[in-house]
Amino acid sequence: MYYRKGYTRKQLAQEVNISLIYIAKIEASLIFKSVSLTVLSKIADILDVSIDKLIKKL
């Protein structure tokens, strides 16, 4: 996705310590309601965006 700031899905998943399938499902909004705040926070920190901006991109 365009908001990954150069990270591939695989790299982002590794940085957040989640599976590649899980990050793909988050991006596809298939499991967004069950994503923990901790995971969202880690993704937002790595991408240097606020959680609300991250959510809007998903």
FENLINGI-V679839 format. One record per helix or strand of 3 or more residues. SS is the DSSP state (2 for helix, 1 for strand). FROM is the first residue (numbers start at 0). TO is the last residue. If there is no record, write none. Layout:
{{SS & FROM & TO} {SS & FROM & TO}}
This chain:
{{2 & 1 & 3} {2 & 8 & 15} {2 & 19 & 26} {2 & 31 & 33} {2 & 36 & 46} {2 & 50 & 56}}
